[in-house]
């Protein structure tokens, strides 16, 4: 599983910090370092404008 998705799930409150660490296979103390890593931030989604039909 993509580490960014796991961290995003934690940030959204879907999983606990302990579950996050367990999924990633790291110690609970190491997880905070991953949380602060800018490379672990969720990639922004591109929203494309679509014409309205009416």
N, C-alpha and C positions, 0 to 999 in steps of 0.2 A: 504494500500500500504506500502511496505517496506520502512522505513526511508532512508536506504542506497541508494535505487534506486532514491528517490526524490533528495537527496543531490548530487548524481552522475549526475542527469539530470541538476541540477543547475551548477555544475562544468564544464559540457560540453557545457553550454550556451543554453540549450534547454528551460529553464524557468528562470524567474527573481528571485531575492532574495525575493521579496514580494510574488510571487507565491509559492515559496518554503516554506516560513513561513506559508502561508495560508493552503497549503496542509498538512503540519505537525501539524497545529493547535497551533503554538507558535507565540510569539511576534517577530517582526523583530529584536529587540535587542537581543533576546535569540538565534536567529538562528546562530550567530557567535560562540557561545559556542558549538553548535552541529557540526559546520564546523571543529572545532579544536579537536573534540573528535576522538581519534584513532579507537574507536569501530564503528564509523559511516563511516569509509573508505570502499570503494568498495572492496569486496572480490576478490582476484586475480583469474584469470581464468587459468585453467590448459589446456595447448595445448598439445595434444597427437600427437606424430609423427606417420605418416602413410606411409607405403611403397609406392613408386612410381611405377606405372604400365607403362610399355612401351614396 
